[in-house]
Amino acid sequence: MTVRPHILPVALLSLLGGGLMAAEKPNILLILADDLGYGDVGYHGTEIKTPHIDRLAAGGARLEAFYALPVCTPTRCALLTGRYPIRYGRQFNVLRPASRVGLSLDERLLPEALREAGYATAHCGKWHVGEFDRAYWPMQRGFDHTYGLRADSGQHAHRLSGGGDFQRDEKPCADEGWRTDLLTREAVRLIERRDASKPLFLYLAYHAPHTPLECPPQYSKPHEHLGPTRGVYAGMIAEMDEGIGRVVAAVEKAGIRDNTLIIFASDNGGLTVKGDIARNTPLRAGKGSLYEGGVRVVALANWPGRIPAGLVVNEPLHMVDWFPTLVRLAGAKPDAAKPLDGRDIWPAIAEGRPSPHEHLLLNAVGREGAIRAGPWKLVRNGQSDTGDEDEPSAAKSRREKPRRGRAAPDQLELFNLADDPSETTNLATEQPEKVRELTAILDRFAKEAVPPILKPEQDKNNAR
């Protein structure tokens, strides 16, 4: 069910696609958390205090059935391209510092489209879609400015003696401190010093609360009662929440709050397999899993006067949807050469209308996969997903010796998420027709999928 409060007409927003002056286009602040548990924001009832995130949620739309991929790199690829990662071989696992592959160079990214529409584009934080060659770096993929780390590595406390891995505009910088604070400070600086003649697209990708679990003591100490691991994890969330408050305050001080769309989401579910860390309550499992705790994430959208306060959207939406939605709001044009999987979800988040999707692919890797259609969700071989910190089980199984003899039959699970969001009751036996219907759709996606690309020579667009 979607709550639809009374709101003013938003028909004027359609004019944004027809070439308004640059100053009239919305500034876009897109904030991504890393491994945030679905249940670990204040408005979902956690004991962890997140007042700034809660304020954005209360003043805008809570997207309560918003989906990402099970792990980091695939989600970021989906966000930046508006296309499922199966389209370009990035559905498999995460990119590590030594990875010799990246997000295919023939994919047109969101910052490229927005820059063509007159936006100043800036990236702060985690990149994680290509490190090994300069062609894959943020400033070669549409960003005017970048700050942070291209790969996910090291501790949350940065010291030059540790390698000086932080960079500004692709050159090493001398900034030292805690990673979350460094990213917050840079985001505030960019807002304060922005070119006021252009709308701003700021992609702020925090590393928190990803492991290793560490943060300044003033944030973890108030949460010591939660235990040695969850207490620090909570502190990392608290530090990020405070940072978000500082960034929003900078937007307000700059006098652009009424024309700034703020989006907040996590890249996947919280990590649950290494002790008492994240909680995805009431969802099943966590990061790395095809169950809801791995792929349904915290998400919200806030734009004063454009998105009504208090809207709760329970319609299924996906990370790929931000590309077409933001491109339209910016008056930009999608790339007709590569059809998008994403849909314009503005009517859903601003007017409480139904999802534009008949079905959503949650992933397809080998014989593992999941798809959602309305309230129904089909999971194929989902119990082999263990919630590994950095990769789905398919990645690990490829490193193991193949089993002898005939392959075991697929395990198919069917859930009605409207009645059973915790995925406790498998209805596959009771609903064979629905299983066949959704299996056919999942099979079609699997057949269309580009094989996961693990080496540069496997993709002519990635080879250098």
C-alpha positions in Angstrom: 0.0 0.0 0.0 1.2 3.5 -0.8 0.2 6.4 1.4 -0.9 9.3 -0.8 -1.3 12.6 1.1 -2.8 15.7 -0.5 -0.1 17.6 -2.5 0.0 20.4 -4.9 0.0 19.6 -8.6 3.5 18.8 -10.0 2.7 19.1 -13.7 5.0 22.1 -13.9 7.9 19.7 -13.3 7.3 18.2 -16.7 8.5 21.4 -18.2 12.0 20.6 -16.9 12.3 18.2 -19.8 11.6 21.0 -22.2 14.7 23.2 -21.7 14.3 25.5 -18.7 17.2 27.8 -17.8 20.0 26.1 -15.9 19.3 28.0 -12.7 15.8 26.5 -12.7 17.0 22.9 -12.9 17.2 21.2 -9.5 20.5 20.7 -7.7 20.9 17.0 -7.0 22.5 15.7 -3.8 22.8 11.9 -4.0 24.1 10.3 -0.8 25.0 6.6 -0.7 25.7 4.7 2.5 27.8 1.5 2.5 26.4 -1.6 4.1 23.7 0.2 6.1 21.2 -2.2 7.7 17.6 -1.8 6.7 16.6 -1.7 10.4 19.4 0.6 11.4 17.9 4.1 10.9 15.9 5.8 13.6 12.6 5.9 11.6 12.7 2.1 11.3 12.8 1.7 15.1 16.4 1.1 15.8 18.1 2.1 19.0 20.7 3.9 16.9 19.9 7.6 16.7 19.9 9.1 13.2 18.1 12.5 13.6 19.3 14.0 10.4 18.4 11.1 8.2 15.1 10.9 10.1 14.4 14.5 9.4 14.9 14.0 5.6 12.6 11.0 5.7 9.9 12.8 7.6 10.1 15.8 5.2 10.0 13.7 2.1 9.2 10.3 0.7 10.3 7.1 2.5 10.9 4.5 -0.2 10.2 1.3 1.7 10.5 -1.2 -1.1 13.6 0.1 -2.8 16.0 -2.4 -4.2 19.7 -2.6 -4.9 22.1 -5.4 -5.8 23.4 -7.8 -3.1 26.9 -6.2 -3.0 28.7 -2.9 -3.7 30.1 -2.7 -7.2 27.1 -4.1 -9.0 24.8 -1.6 -7.2 27.1 1.4 -8.1 27.2 0.3 -11.7 23.4 0.1 -11.8 23.1 3.5 -10.3 25.5 5.1 -12.7 24.2 3.4 -15.9 20.4 2.9 -15.3 21.0 -0.6 -16.6 21.1 -3.9 -14.8 24.7 -5.1 -14.4 23.9 -8.3 -16.4 24.0 -6.0 -19.5 27.8 -5.4 -19.2 29.1 -8.3 -17.1 29.4 -6.5 -13.7 26.8 -8.6 -11.8 29.3 -10.9 -10.3 31.3 -9.5 -7.4 33.1 -6.5 -6.2 36.2 -4.8 -7.7 39.2 -4.9 -5.5 42.3 -2.7 -5.7 44.1 -5.3 -7.7 41.2 -5.9 -10.1 42.1 -5.4 -13.8 38.5 -4.8 -15.0 36.0 -2.0 -14.6 32.6 -0.6 -15.7 32.6 -0.9 -19.5 33.8 2.2 -21.2 30.9 2.1 -23.7 28.4 2.7 -21.0 27.1 6.2 -20.7 27.1 7.3 -17.1 24.7 9.6 -15.1 27.3 12.4 -14.6 28.0 12.4 -18.3 24.3 12.9 -19.1 23.9 15.6 -16.4 27.0 17.5 -17.5 25.7 17.6 -21.0 22.6 19.2 -19.6 24.7 22.0 -18.0 25.4 20.6 -14.6 28.5 20.9 -12.5 29.3 17.4 -11.5 31.2 16.3 -8.4 32.0 13.0 -6.7 33.1 12.6 -3.1 34.0 9.2 -1.6 33.9 5.6 -2.7 34.1 5.0 -6.5 34.6 1.2 -6.8 33.7 0.8 -10.5 37.2 0.9 -12.0 40.7 1.6 -10.7 43.3 -0.1 -12.8 43.4 2.3 -15.8 42.9 6.1 -15.8 40.1 5.7 -18.4 37.9 4.3 -15.7 38.4 7.1 -13.2 35.6 9.5 -12.2 36.9 12.5 -14.1 37.0 10.4 -17.3 33.4 9.3 -16.7 31.6 12.6 -16.4 32.7 14.2 -13.2 34.3 17.7 -13.1 35.7 17.0 -9.6 36.5 13.9 -7.6 37.7 13.4 -4.0 38.4 10.3 -2.0 39.4 6.8 -3.0 38.8 5.0 -6.3 39.1 1.6 -4.7 37.8 0.4 -1.3 40.9 -0.1 0.7 42.5 0.7 4.0 41.3 1.9 7.3 38.8 4.7 8.1 41.5 6.8 9.6 43.8 8.2 7.0 47.4 9.3 7.5 50.0 10.3 4.9 52.4 7.8 6.4 49.9 5.1 5.4 50.3 5.8 1.7 48.4 9.1 1.1 45.7 7.2 -0.8 43.2 10.1 -0.7 43.1 12.0 -3.9 41.6 15.3 -5.1 41.0 15.6 -8.8 43.1 12.5 -9.4 46.1 13.8 -7.6 47.3 12.8 -4.1 46.3 15.2 -1.5 47.6 15.8 2.0 44.4 15.6 3.9 44.5 13.5 7.1 41.7 12.4 9.4 38.7 10.1 9.6 37.3 9.2 6.2 33.7 10.1 6.9 34.6 13.6 8.2 37.0 14.2 5.2 34.2 13.4 2.8 31.7 15.6 4.7 34.1 18.5 4.8 34.8 18.2 1.0 31.0 18.1 0.2 30.4 21.2 2.3 33.3 23.0 0.6 32.0 22.1 -2.9 28.5 23.5 -2.0 30.0 26.7 -0.6 32.3 27.2 -3.6 30.0 26.0 -6.3 29.5 27.8 -9.6 26.1 29.4 -8.9 25.5 29.8 -12.7 25.1 26.0 -13.0 23.0 23.5 -11.1 25.0 21.0 -9.0 25.1 17.3 -9.1 26.9 16.0 -6.0 27.4 12.3 -5.6 28.5 11.7 -2.0 29.4 8.1 -1.4 30.3 7.4 2.2 32.3 4.3 3.2 30.4 4.1 6.5 29.3 1.8 8.0 31.4 -0.7 6.0 34.0 -2.8 7.8 36.6 -2.4 9.3 34.6 -1.2 12.2 36.2 2.0 13.5 35.3 5.6 14.1 36.2 8.5 16.4 35.6 7.5 20.1 33.1 10.4 20.6 30.7 8.6 18.3 31.2 5.0 19.5 31.3 5.7 23.2 27.5 6.6 23.5 26.8 3.1 22.0 29.1 1.0 24.2 26.0 -0.7 25.7 25.3 -2.3 22.3 28.5 -4.4 22.5 32.0 -4.1 21.1 31.1 -4.6 17.5 27.6 -3.2 17.1 28.5 -0.3 19.3 31.3 0.8 16.9 29.0 0.1 13.9 26.4 2.4 15.5 29.0 5.0 16.1 29.9 4.9 12.4 26.3 5.5 11.5 26.1 8.3 14.0 29.1 10.0 12.5 27.7 9.7 9.0 24.3 11.0 10.2 26.0 14.1 11.7 27.9 14.5 8.4 24.7 14.5 6.4 23.3 17.1 8.8 26.3 19.3 8.1 25.9 18.9 4.3 22.2 19.7 4.4 23.0 22.8 6.6 25.5 23.9 3.9 22.7 23.6 1.3 20.4 25.7 3.4 23.1 28.3 4.1 23.7 28.6 0.4 20.1 29.5 -0.1 19.4 26.6 -2.5 17.4 24.2 -0.3 14.1 24.7 -2.0 15.6 23.8 -5.3 17.7 20.8 -4.2 16.6 17.2 -4.5 18.2 15.1 -1.8 18.4 11.3 -2.2 19.7 8.9 0.4 20.1 5.1 0.1 22.3 2.2 1.0 24.2 0.3 -1.6 23.0 -3.1 -0.2 21.8 -4.6 3.0 23.8 -4.7 6.2 26.4 -7.3 7.0 25.1 -9.9 9.4 27.6 -12.8 9.2 30.5 -11.5 11.2 29.0 -11.1 14.7 26.5 -8.6 15.9 26.9 -5.9 13.4 24.0 -4.8 11.2 20.3 -5.6 11.6 18.0 -5.7 8.6 14.9 -6.2 10.7 12.3 -7.4 9.7 13.9 -8.6 6.5 15.6 -12.0 6.0 19.4 -12.4 5.7 21.8 -9.6 4.8 24.6 -8.4 2.5 25.4 -10.8 -0.3 22.0 -12.5 -0.2 19.2 -12.5 -2.7 16.7 -12.4 0.2 15.2 -9.1 1.2 17.8 -8.3 3.8 20.5 -8.3 1.1 18.7 -6.3 -1.7 15.9 -4.2 -0.1 17.6 -1.1 1.3 17.0 2.1 3.2 16.0 4.9 0.8 14.4 8.2 0.7 13.9 11.3 -1.4 13.4 14.9 -0.2 12.7 18.1 -2.1 10.7 20.8 -0.3 7.5 21.7 -2.1 8.0 19.1 -4.7 7.9 15.8 -2.7 5.2 15.9 0.0 6.3 15.4 3.6 5.3 12.1 5.1 4.8 10.2 1.9 5.4 6.4 2.4 6.0 4.5 -0.9 5.7 0.8 -0.7 5.8 0.3 -4.4 8.9 -1.7 -5.7 11.5 0.6 -7.1 15.2 0.0 -8.0 18.6 1.7 -8.1 18.5 1.7 -11.9 15.6 4.1 -11.7 17.6 7.1 -10.6 19.3 7.5 -14.0 16.1 8.1 -16.1 14.4 10.0 -13.3 17.2 12.4 -12.8 17.9 12.8 -16.5 14.3 13.8 -17.1 14.3 16.3 -14.2 17.5 17.8 -15.5 16.2 18.2 -19.0 18.9 15.8 -20.3 18.5 13.0 -22.8 19.0 9.3 -22.3 21.2 7.3 -24.7 18.9 5.7 -27.2 21.6 3.3 -28.3 21.4 1.4 -25.0 17.9 0.8 -23.6 17.6 1.5 -19.9 16.2 -1.0 -17.5 15.4 1.9 -15.1 12.1 3.8 -15.3 11.1 7.4 -14.4 9.8 7.0 -10.8 9.0 10.6 -10.2 5.3 10.0 -10.2 5.7 7.3 -7.6 7.9 9.4 -5.3 6.2 12.8 -5.8 2.5 11.7 -6.2 2.3 8.3 -4.6 1.5 6.5 -7.9 2.2 2.8 -8.6 5.6 1.5 -9.6 6.3 1.7 -13.4 7.8 -1.8 -13.3 5.9 -5.0 -14.1 8.9 -6.8 -12.7 12.3 -6.1 -11.2 15.4 -8.2 -11.7 17.2 -8.5 -8.3 20.1 -10.4 -9.9 21.0 -13.3 -12.1 24.4 -15.1 -11.7 24.6 -18.6 -13.1 21.8 -20.7 -11.6 21.2 -18.2 -8.8 18.8 -15.3 -9.2 15.7 -13.5 -7.9 12.9 -11.4 -9.5 10.0 -9.4 -8.1 6.7 -8.9 -9.8 4.1 -7.0 -7.8 3.9 -8.6 -4.4 5.5 -11.8 -5.6 9.2 -12.7 -5.4 10.9 -15.7 -6.8 14.3 -16.8 -5.5 16.3 -19.5 -7.3 19.0 -21.2 -5.2 18.9 -18.4 -2.7 19.9 -20.5 0.3 23.4 -20.9 -1.1 23.8 -17.2 -0.5 25.6 -16.8 2.8 25.8 -13.1 3.1 29.6 -13.0 2.5 31.0 -9.6 3.2 32.1 -8.9 -0.4 30.6 -11.4 -2.8 27.6 -13.6 -3.4 27.9 -17.3 -3.1 28.2 -17.8 -6.9 31.6 -16.1 -6.7 32.8 -18.6 -4.1 31.3 -21.6 -5.9 33.3 -20.8 -9.0 36.5 -21.2 -7.0 35.4 -24.6 -5.6 35.8 -27.9 -7.5 32.6 -28.8 -9.3 30.5 -31.5 -7.8 30.6 -34.9 -9.5 27.5 -36.5 -11.0 24.3 -34.8 -12.0 23.6 -31.2 -10.8 21.1 -30.9 -8.0 17.7 -29.5 -9.1 17.1 -25.9 -8.6 15.6 -24.8 -5.3 12.8 -22.4 -6.1 11.1 -20.3 -3.4 8.1 -18.1 -3.9 7.1 -15.4 -1.4 4.2 -13.0 -1.2 5.9 -10.0 0.2 2.7 -8.1 0.9 1.8 -10.7 3.5 5.3 -12.0 4.3 8.1 -9.4 4.0 10.3 -11.6 6.2 10.1 -14.4 3.6 9.2 -17.1 6.1 6.7 -19.1 4.0 7.6 -20.7 0.7 4.5 -20.8 -1.5 6.1 -22.5 -4.5 4.2 -25.7 -4.0 0.9 -23.9 -3.6 1.4 -21.5 -6.6 3.0 -23.6 -9.4 1.6 -21.3 -12.2 3.2 -18.2 -10.6 6.4 -20.1 -10.2 6.4 -21.0 -13.9 5.6 -17.5 -14.9 8.4 -15.9 -12.9 10.9 -18.6 -13.7 10.3 -17.9 -17.4 11.0 -14.2 -16.8 14.1 -14.9 -14.8 15.4 -17.4 -17.4 15.0 -14.7 -20.1 17.1 -12.3 -18.1 19.7 -15.0 -17.5 19.8 -15.8 -21.2 20.3 -12.1 -22.1 23.1 -11.7 -19.5 26.7 -10.9 -20.5 28.9 -13.5 -18.7 30.6 -12.0 -15.7 33.8 -10.2 -16.8 36.8 -11.2 -14.7 39.6 -10.3 -17.1 40.2 -7.3 -19.4 40.5 -9.5 -22.5 37.0 -10.8 -21.9 35.6 -7.4 -22.8 36.8 -5.4 -25.8 35.5 -2.2 -24.1 37.5 -2.8 -21.0 40.8 -3.9 -22.5 43.6 -1.5 -22.4 
